[in-house]
């Protein structure tokens, strides 16, 4: 039953409108940033261009990006009381679980491509097009390393793959928290705003306490600080998982109060 419902929900989500919207996110956001930085910075290696391309716009809007990939369609079903009419043919648990899994799948996929495709273009194709002017480096020059640069020792592709998966995983957690909040909070604007507020409030507090290395911004998009041990990125992520677990347990125990 769950497998069938997952296929139904996936087919329902893959509309032309949604696909065009996702492609717009994947292409336009990094492209806009790429053309903002291509002439105003000095670059020595393509990996630096990648870091600048996925800085700025994407980190600032990251929770919003994670939320708007799938949840607006779920919110529309809530408002139209569509879920109520599905109970006669699909068990409520199956329906909600399938919605949550499709939300996680599509959010993860879109955010992964949002990071990975610019990486592939910049590292493997851009130099052939000659869009970026690279300055000559010498043996005394040290290009600053950032967190996750540890994976460059296994090759650039491994670095790009691992880092893209990391950003996608964080996006999945943020969007799942928002999905569960939609089930429990009567005001959908508040439900969708909480992950965004947490993200930026946590950034502010860690900066205020001089613990910026543990901020979501510096652990998901670690291009504003020098390289940190990999374990540091799991500090805010662990807190995020704890919040997700609490909201999940609360949702299970208060099923009769769901906003459907």
Secondary structure, DSSP 8 states (H G I E B T S, - for coil): -HHHHHHHHHHHH--HHHHHHHHHHHHHHHHHHHHHHTTTS-BSSHHHHHHHHTSTHHHHHHHHHHHHTTHHHHHHHHHTTTGGGGTTTS-HHHHHHHHHHHHHHHHHHHHHHHHHHHHHIIIIIHHHHT-S-B----TT------TTGGGGGG-HHHHHHHHHHHHHHHHHHHHHHHHHHHHH-S-HHHHHHHHHHHHHHHHHHHHHTT-GGGSHHHHHSTTSS----GGGHHHHHHHHHHHHHHHHHHHHHTGGG---
